[in-house]
Amino acid sequence: MVKGSIFKSNSSTSLLLLVLSTVLGLLLSFPARSQSNPILTQNPATLVRSHKEILLNNRPLSIAWSQWEQGGKTHIGISDTGFAQILGVDLLNTNNPSLQPIQWFNDPKTNPIVLATKFNGGYRYLDITNFAPPGWQFAVTGNVLVINSPTAQVRDIRQGKQTFGDRIVVEFDRPTSWQVNQQAPAPKQKTVVNELVGIVKAQIAKQEWLITIDGNANPAIANTFNSPQSQIEITPNLTNIRLRLPVGIAPRVTTLTNPHRLVIDIRPDSMVERNILWADGLRWRQQYVSLNEDRFSVTWLELNPAKKLKMLPFWSEATTLVGTAPLIKTAERYNAVAAINSGFFNRKNQLPLGAIRRDGNWISSPILNRGAIAWNKQGKIKIGRLSIQESVITNTGQRLPITTFNSGYVQTGVARYSSAWGANYSPLTDNEAIFIVQNNAVTAQLPGGTAGKATFPIPTNGYLLTSRGSNIKITVGSILRLQSATTPADFASYPHILAAGPVLIQNRQVVLDAKAEGFSDAFIREKAIRSVICSTASGNILIAAVHNRVGGAGSTLAEAAQVLQQLDCTEALNFDGGSSTSLYLGGQLINRSPRTAARVHNGLGIFLQAP
């Protein structure tokens, strides 16, 4: 397709779409001989362009799309999770990553829609070349994919009661795009005025959802629908339904046909269960897991290390360990297909608080003998508590223990910082003594002064030593030698390590002892959303987000461990949780709205390796 070209639909293309959908549906019903798409294998594709700008009915959206030439035809693809977001498409279960069935104002049993997929970079694109409802237009203009659709007429909006809660039904004259967004919660306010305390608590206890529909509604409908909990906002060609719901209640939205309807169920168990083989060796699961009287919503990705997948630690900034970013941004920068947030960090100064090791190089040291996961390219996994003993030895035989390396965890003693920390080091405490080491020799000793005021360049051919609260003496010109070892010793043989804690499961048994890993009583008692990682009896790896129990709060650490036992986990580790819990796949968070996710320091990225 050349610049400005357009796909238009008419009666013939609609018939072609129906025939194609039926044929692909039949193909999907048979077991696949290969996980690759035979059409793509026989006719290699030539990439034309890939960008992240979509204009949907004049609304700019940051969604990945791609254009390629194949078999003498121009194809357009939109990332599958992005396609689901901008059109309201529901991705259905599949065991063939080359073909993705969807539900969008159709009956999947009698009128299936199945789209071919194509992998490129960190995305799985759905081929929408033949996906053209009547009146829709897809055009490429420069780096922007422009999508225009006819405005749907909202014929009716009605609300009723169901056993699970409220149901809102929106009826249209044609299929239309729609999006659901959870709005970011209002910041917690501090006040000493007693009269405002109740108001503040009420604001915190509520959450707001916005359902945006490309359609015109009659103002008379809005007048009969509006209430304190739900409100309709009508603007030209858009109908917004704003829901103010208690925490733990959310909308589940589905589409129906004959007539075309949007069904919004407001319920505590709003998560849709899924089982999608997203790529060869990478499965996307969403399921409710029962534990005693409770049901927890769990979203996870299951990885088969025997397939062409690679796991690597990553952090938010390319040239420094100082900084945080949304997991989406970090995953996209590294071209990861999937990711989960991992280690703890200091939210104020944005520094790491735990072990990071990549390709055999320590990036940041472990702290407090906390839990860690280590792995190699063969898929071997180790989970356990980890500590490191590092010392610097002078040419006179003086041995100085190193408390931490490239860490935001501040202790009395000597800490070490390398260029992985960044180009410069700024003292974290007052009156530090700074020793500059280049080519294993001490070249200078400098006063650190007031914390955060001065900066000291970190040599690329050495490191800095900083002494806090101890009067060590190292003569300028001294030759230094580093010595280190891990406990347990076999951790050092693994090229990749990430730490958080506490360890939850070992040898199928719950071994939770958060006190032994330096966690506070408040942390131990807390009920929260959890990010976790585990290995299973089948040798696979799960990265998971354990969300709230239906109608209640999140899990305790002990409950999270028991949930993972039910997922067949034999070894398991807790990652950073709460607002940091972020599970990423193909360009989007799949466990929560990105508006509600906190910025994080580091994560675990999943990459597809070239054959």
C-alpha positions in Angstrom: 0.0 0.0 0.0 1.4 3.4 -0.9 0.9 6.6 1.1 -2.7 7.5 1.4 -4.1 4.3 0.0 -7.4 3.0 1.5 -9.1 -0.3 2.1 -12.8 0.2 1.7 -15.6 -2.3 2.4 -18.6 -3.1 0.2 -20.9 -6.0 -0.4 -18.3 -8.1 -2.2 -15.7 -7.6 0.5 -18.2 -8.4 3.2 -19.0 -11.7 1.4 -15.2 -12.3 1.1 -14.8 -11.7 4.8 -17.6 -14.1 5.6 -16.0 -16.8 3.4 -12.5 -16.2 4.7 -13.7 -16.3 8.3 -15.5 -19.6 7.7 -12.5 -21.2 6.1 -10.2 -20.0 8.8 -12.6 -21.2 11.4 -12.5 -24.7 9.9 -8.7 -24.6 9.8 -8.7 -23.7 13.5 -10.9 -26.6 14.4 -8.2 -29.1 13.2 -5.0 -29.7 15.1 -2.1 -27.7 13.7 0.8 -29.6 12.4 3.2 -26.7 13.0 3.1 -23.7 15.2 4.1 -21.5 12.3 1.8 -20.0 9.8 2.2 -22.1 6.6 1.1 -19.2 4.4 3.7 -16.9 5.9 6.3 -19.7 5.7 5.8 -20.3 2.0 5.6 -16.6 1.1 8.1 -14.6 3.1 6.9 -11.1 4.1 8.7 -7.9 3.3 8.2 -5.2 6.0 7.1 -1.9 4.7 6.7 0.1 7.9 6.0 -0.3 11.6 4.8 2.6 13.8 2.8 3.4 17.0 0.4 6.1 15.8 -3.2 5.3 15.0 -5.9 7.9 14.4 -9.3 6.4 15.1 -12.1 8.7 14.1 -9.7 11.6 14.6 -8.6 10.4 18.1 -4.9 9.8 18.4 -3.9 6.5 20.0 -0.5 5.0 20.8 -1.0 1.5 19.4 1.6 -0.5 17.4 0.7 -1.3 13.8 2.6 -2.7 10.8 2.4 -2.9 7.1 4.1 -5.6 4.9 4.1 -7.0 1.4 3.5 -10.7 1.0 2.4 -12.9 -1.9 2.0 -9.8 -4.1 -0.5 -8.2 -1.6 -0.2 -5.4 0.9 -1.2 -6.3 4.4 -1.9 -4.2 7.5 -1.7 -5.5 11.0 -2.5 -4.1 14.5 -1.0 -5.5 17.7 -3.5 -8.0 19.1 -3.7 -6.4 22.6 -3.9 -3.0 21.0 -6.6 -4.1 18.6 -8.6 -5.4 21.6 -8.2 -2.1 23.3 -9.2 0.3 20.5 -12.1 -1.6 19.0 -13.3 -3.6 22.0 -12.5 -6.9 20.3 -12.5 -9.9 22.6 -9.6 -12.3 22.0 -10.9 -15.9 22.3 -9.1 -19.1 23.4 -6.8 -20.7 20.9 -4.1 -23.4 20.7 -2.7 -22.0 17.4 -0.6 -18.8 17.8 -0.8 -18.3 14.0 -4.6 -17.8 14.0 -6.5 -15.7 16.5 -10.3 -16.0 16.8 -12.1 -12.9 18.0 -15.6 -11.9 19.1 -16.8 -8.5 18.0 -20.6 -8.2 17.4 -20.7 -11.8 16.0 -21.6 -15.3 17.2 -18.3 -17.2 17.3 -20.1 -20.5 16.8 -22.2 -19.6 13.7 -20.2 -16.7 12.3 -16.5 -17.0 13.4 -14.0 -14.3 12.8 -10.4 -15.6 12.8 -7.4 -13.4 11.9 -4.0 -14.5 10.9 -1.1 -13.3 13.0 2.4 -12.0 12.3 5.2 -11.5 14.8 7.6 -8.6 14.4 9.7 -6.9 17.1 7.9 -7.2 20.4 4.4 -7.5 18.9 2.0 -10.1 17.5 0.0 -8.3 14.8 -3.4 -9.4 13.7 -3.8 -9.2 9.9 -6.8 -6.9 9.4 -6.4 -6.6 5.7 -9.8 -8.3 5.1 -11.4 -7.1 8.3 -13.6 -4.3 7.0 -17.1 -3.9 8.3 -19.4 -2.0 6.0 -18.4 1.7 5.7 -15.0 1.3 7.5 -11.8 2.7 6.0 -8.2 1.9 6.8 -5.6 4.3 5.3 -1.9 4.7 5.8 -0.7 8.4 5.8 3.0 8.7 6.5 3.6 7.0 9.9 -0.1 7.1 10.9 -2.7 4.4 10.4 -6.0 6.2 9.9 -9.2 4.4 10.8 -12.5 5.9 10.0 -15.9 4.3 10.7 -19.5 5.4 10.2 -21.1 6.8 13.3 -23.3 4.3 15.0 -26.7 5.4 16.3 -27.4 4.5 19.9 -31.0 3.2 19.8 -31.4 2.4 23.4 -29.7 2.2 26.8 -31.3 0.2 29.5 -30.3 -0.9 32.9 -31.4 -3.9 35.0 -30.5 -6.1 38.0 -28.9 -9.5 37.7 -27.9 -12.0 40.4 -24.3 -10.7 40.3 -25.1 -7.0 40.1 -26.2 -4.4 37.6 -26.4 -4.9 33.8 -26.3 -2.0 31.3 -27.2 -2.8 27.7 -26.4 -0.4 24.9 -28.1 -1.1 21.5 -26.8 0.1 18.2 -27.8 0.1 14.5 -24.4 -1.2 13.5 -21.1 -2.6 15.0 -18.9 0.1 16.4 -15.6 0.6 18.3 -15.6 1.1 22.0 -13.0 1.2 24.8 -13.0 0.7 28.5 -10.5 2.7 30.7 -10.0 2.6 34.4 -9.2 6.2 35.5 -6.3 6.8 37.8 -7.3 7.1 41.4 -7.3 10.6 43.0 -4.2 11.2 45.0 -4.5 10.6 48.7 -5.0 14.0 50.4 -3.7 14.9 53.7 -5.9 17.1 55.8 -6.4 18.1 59.5 -9.9 19.2 59.0 -12.1 16.5 60.5 -15.1 17.4 58.3 -13.0 16.4 55.2 -11.8 13.1 56.5 -15.0 11.2 55.4 -14.9 12.8 52.0 -11.3 11.8 51.4 -12.0 8.3 52.5 -15.0 8.1 50.2 -12.9 9.3 47.3 -10.2 6.7 48.0 -12.8 3.9 48.3 -14.3 4.6 44.9 -12.9 3.9 41.4 -13.9 5.4 38.1 -14.3 3.7 34.8 -14.9 5.4 31.4 -16.5 3.5 28.6 -16.1 5.4 25.3 -18.4 4.4 22.4 -18.1 5.7 18.8 -21.8 6.5 18.5 -24.5 9.1 18.8 -27.0 8.9 21.7 -30.2 10.8 22.0 -30.0 13.3 24.9 -33.4 11.9 26.1 -31.7 8.6 26.8 -29.1 10.3 29.0 -31.8 12.1 31.0 -33.4 8.8 32.0 -30.1 7.0 32.7 -28.0 9.3 34.8 -27.5 8.5 38.5 -24.8 9.1 41.1 -23.1 5.8 40.1 -23.5 6.1 36.4 -23.6 9.0 34.0 -23.8 9.5 30.2 -21.8 12.2 28.6 -22.8 13.0 25.0 -20.4 14.8 22.6 -20.4 14.8 18.8 -20.1 11.2 17.5 -19.1 9.9 21.0 -21.1 8.6 23.9 -19.3 8.2 27.2 -20.6 6.1 30.1 -18.9 7.0 33.3 -19.1 4.5 36.2 -18.2 5.3 39.8 -17.8 1.9 41.5 -16.6 0.6 44.8 -13.1 -0.9 44.9 -13.4 -4.5 43.9 -16.3 -4.0 41.5 -15.5 -3.6 37.8 -17.3 -3.7 34.4 -17.2 -6.8 32.2 -18.1 -5.8 28.6 -19.2 -8.2 25.8 -20.8 -7.7 22.4 -23.8 -9.4 20.9 -25.5 -9.4 17.5 -29.0 -9.3 16.1 -29.4 -6.6 17.3 -25.9 -5.2 17.8 -25.5 -4.7 21.6 -22.9 -3.8 24.1 -23.5 -5.6 27.4 -21.9 -4.1 30.5 -22.1 -6.3 33.6 -21.0 -4.7 36.8 -19.7 -7.4 39.0 -17.0 -8.4 41.5 -15.8 -11.3 39.3 -15.4 -9.2 36.2 -12.2 -10.8 34.8 -12.7 -12.9 31.7 -11.0 -16.3 31.8 -8.6 -16.9 28.9 -6.3 -19.6 27.5 -4.4 -18.3 24.5 -1.3 -19.9 23.1 0.1 -16.5 22.2 3.4 -17.7 20.7 5.2 -21.1 20.5 6.1 -21.8 24.1 4.2 -18.7 25.5 0.7 -19.1 26.8 -1.6 -16.4 28.2 -3.9 -17.5 31.0 -6.5 -15.8 33.1 -8.4 -17.8 35.7 -10.1 -17.7 39.1 -8.3 -19.9 41.6 -10.3 -21.0 44.7 -8.7 -21.0 48.1 -10.9 -22.0 51.0 -14.0 -19.8 50.7 -12.3 -17.2 48.4 -11.7 -17.0 44.7 -8.6 -15.0 43.5 -8.3 -13.6 40.0 -5.0 -14.6 38.5 -3.4 -13.6 35.2 -0.2 -15.3 34.2 2.1 -16.1 31.3 3.4 -19.7 31.1 6.8 -20.1 29.4 8.3 -23.2 28.0 12.1 -22.8 28.3 12.7 -25.5 25.7 11.2 -23.2 23.0 12.8 -20.2 21.4 12.3 -17.9 24.3 14.8 -15.9 26.3 14.5 -14.2 29.7 16.6 -11.2 30.7 16.5 -8.7 33.5 16.1 -5.0 32.5 15.8 -1.7 34.2 14.1 1.6 33.3 17.1 3.8 32.2 19.6 2.8 29.5 22.6 4.6 31.0 22.0 4.7 34.7 20.5 2.7 37.6 18.8 5.8 38.8 15.2 6.2 37.6 11.8 4.6 37.2 9.3 4.2 34.3 6.1 2.5 33.4 6.8 -1.2 32.7 5.2 -0.7 29.2 7.8 1.9 28.3 10.7 -0.2 29.5 9.5 -3.4 27.8 9.0 -1.5 24.5 12.4 0.0 24.7 14.0 -3.4 25.0 11.6 -5.0 22.4 10.4 -7.5 24.9 7.3 -9.5 23.9 6.3 -9.9 27.6 7.5 -8.7 30.9 6.7 -8.4 34.6 7.9 -6.0 37.3 10.4 -7.6 39.6 12.6 -6.2 42.3 12.1 -3.6 45.1 13.3 0.0 44.8 13.4 3.2 46.8 10.4 5.1 45.4 11.8 8.5 46.5 15.3 8.4 45.1 14.5 5.7 42.4 17.3 3.4 43.3 17.4 -0.4 43.3 17.0 -2.4 46.5 18.0 -5.9 45.5 20.1 -8.1 43.2 20.3 -7.6 39.5 22.7 -9.7 37.5 22.7 -10.0 33.7 25.0 -11.9 31.3 27.3 -12.8 34.2 27.8 -9.2 35.3 26.5 -8.0 38.7 24.5 -4.8 38.1 23.3 -4.4 41.7 24.0 -6.5 44.8 21.5 -8.5 46.9 20.5 -7.1 50.3 19.3 -8.7 53.6 19.7 -12.3 52.4 16.4 -11.9 50.5 14.9 -14.3 48.0 16.1 -14.4 44.4 15.6 -16.3 41.2 18.6 -17.3 39.0 18.5 -18.9 35.5 20.6 -19.8 32.5 19.9 -20.1 28.8 19.3 -23.9 29.1 16.2 -23.0 31.2 17.6 -24.2 34.6 16.1 -22.3 37.5 17.1 -21.7 41.1 15.1 -19.9 43.7 16.4 -19.3 47.2 17.7 -16.7 49.6 20.8 -15.0 48.3 23.7 -13.0 49.8 27.1 -11.9 48.5 30.3 -11.4 50.3 32.6 -8.9 48.6 35.9 -7.5 49.8 38.5 -5.2 48.5 42.1 -6.2 49.4 45.0 -3.8 49.3 48.6 -4.6 48.3 49.5 -4.3 52.0 47.0 -7.1 52.8 44.3 -4.8 54.3 40.8 -6.4 53.7 37.8 -4.1 53.6 34.3 -5.7 53.4 32.0 -4.1 50.9 28.5 -3.7 52.3 26.7 -3.1 49.0 27.4 -2.7 45.2 25.4 -0.2 43.1 22.6 -0.3 45.6 20.2 2.2 47.1 20.3 0.3 50.4 22.5 2.5 52.7 24.5 1.0 55.5 27.5 2.0 57.6 30.7 0.8 56.0 32.1 0.8 52.5 30.0 0.7 49.3 31.1 0.3 45.8 29.7 1.9 42.6 30.6 1.1 39.0 29.8 2.8 35.7 26.6 0.6 35.6 25.3 3.1 38.2 25.7 5.9 35.7 28.3 8.4 34.7 28.3 10.1 38.1 27.7 9.3 41.8 26.1 11.8 44.2 26.6 10.9 47.9 23.5 9.4 49.5 24.6 10.5 53.1 26.5 13.4 54.6 30.2 13.4 55.0 31.1 10.3 52.9 34.7 9.7 51.9 35.1 9.0 48.2 37.9 6.9 46.8 38.4 6.9 43.0 39.8 3.6 41.6 41.1 3.3 38.1 42.9 0.3 36.6 42.8 -1.3 40.1 44.7 1.7 41.7 43.4 4.4 44.0 43.9 7.7 42.2 42.2 10.1 44.5 40.4 10.6 47.9 37.8 13.3 48.0 35.3 14.6 50.7 31.7 13.8 49.8 30.2 16.8 51.6 26.4 17.2 52.0 24.3 14.4 50.6 23.0 15.1 47.1 25.0 18.2 46.5 28.2 17.2 44.7 28.7 14.7 41.9 31.7 12.5 41.3 32.5 10.9 37.9 32.7 7.1 38.0 35.6 5.9 35.8 34.7 3.4 33.1 38.0 1.6 33.8 37.3 1.3 37.5 34.9 2.2 40.3 34.2 4.4 43.3 34.5 3.4 46.9 32.5 5.4 49.4 32.9 5.1 53.2 29.9 5.9 55.4 30.3 6.3 59.1 33.7 4.5 59.3 37.2 6.0 59.3 38.9 3.7 56.8 42.2 4.7 55.4 43.4 3.7 51.9 46.5 5.4 50.6 46.4 7.0 47.2 48.4 4.8 44.9 47.3 1.6 46.6 46.7 -1.4 44.3 43.4 -3.0 45.0 42.0 -6.5 44.3 38.3 -7.4 44.5 37.1 -10.8 45.9 33.6 -12.0 46.0 31.5 -15.1 46.7 27.8 -15.8 46.9 25.8 -17.8 49.5 24.7 -20.3 48.4 27.8 -20.7 46.2 26.0 -22.1 43.1 24.1 -18.9 42.6 27.4 -17.5 41.1 27.2 -20.0 38.2 24.0 -18.5 36.9 24.3 -15.6 34.4 21.0 -14.0 35.3 19.6 -13.1 38.7 16.7 -11.0 40.0 15.9 -10.6 43.7 12.9 -9.4 45.6 11.4 -11.7 48.2 10.3 -13.5 50.2 10.8 -17.0 48.9 7.3 -18.6 48.9 7.8 -22.3 47.8 10.6 -24.7 47.6 10.3 -28.4 46.7 6.5 -27.9 46.4 6.3 -26.8 50.1 5.5 -23.4 51.4 8.7 -22.1 53.1 7.6 -18.5 53.7 9.6 -16.8 56.4 9.5 -13.0 55.6 11.1 -12.1 59.0 14.3 -14.0 58.0 14.5 -11.8 54.9 14.2 -8.6 56.8 10.6 -7.7 56.0 8.5 -5.7 58.5 5.5 -7.0 60.4 3.3 -4.6 58.4 4.5 -6.0 55.1 3.9 -9.5 56.3 0.3 -8.8 57.4 -0.6 -6.8 54.3 -3.2 -7.9 51.8 -2.2 -6.8 48.3 -2.0 -7.5 44.7 1.1 -9.7 44.1 3.6 -10.1 41.3 5.2 -13.6 41.5 7.3 -16.0 39.5 7.6 -19.8 39.8 8.7 -22.9 38.1 6.3 -25.8 37.6 6.6 -29.6 37.8 6.5 -29.7 34.0 9.6 -27.5 33.8 7.7 -24.4 32.7 8.0 -20.9 34.2 5.1 -18.8 35.3 5.1 -15.0 35.7 1.9 -14.1 37.3 -0.2 -11.3 38.8 -2.4 -12.5 41.7 -5.2 -9.9 42.1 -7.9 -9.4 44.6 -10.2 -12.1 45.9 -13.7 -11.8 44.5 -15.5 -9.1 46.6 -12.5 -8.5 48.9 -8.9 -7.5 49.3 -5.8 -8.9 47.8 -3.8 -11.9 49.1 -1.5 -12.2 52.0 1.9 -13.7 51.2 0.8 -17.0 52.6 -2.3 -17.0 50.4 -0.3 -16.1 47.3 1.9 -19.1 48.0 -1.1 -21.4 48.3 -2.6 -20.0 45.1 0.7 -20.8 43.3 0.7 -24.4 44.7 -2.7 -24.8 42.9 -1.0 -23.7 39.7 1.5 -26.6 40.1 4.4 -24.4 41.2 7.3 -26.3 42.8 9.6 -23.2 43.4 8.2 -19.7 43.8 9.3 -16.2 44.6 7.4 -13.0 45.5 8.2 -9.9 43.4 7.3 -6.3 44.2 3.5 -5.9 44.3 0.7 -3.5 45.0 0.5 -0.6 42.5 3.8 -1.9 41.0 2.2 -5.2 39.8 2.3 -5.0 36.0 2.1 -7.9 33.6 2.9 -6.9 30.0 2.2 -8.7 26.7 2.6 -7.4 23.1 2.3 -3.7 23.8 -0.2 -3.6 26.7 -0.7 -4.5 30.3 -3.0 -7.5 30.5 -3.7 -7.5 34.2 -4.8 -3.9 34.9 -5.2 -0.5 33.3 -1.9 1.3 32.8 -3.5 4.4 34.3 -3.5 2.6 37.7 0.0 1.1 37.5 3.0 2.7 39.3 6.3 3.4 37.7 8.9 0.7 38.5 12.6 0.4 38.5 13.3 -3.0 37.0 11.7 -6.1 35.5 12.0 -9.4 33.8 11.7 -9.3 30.0 10.7 -12.2 27.7 12.1 -12.2 24.2 11.4 -14.3 21.1 14.6 -15.6 19.7 15.2 -15.9 15.9 15.1 -19.4 14.6 
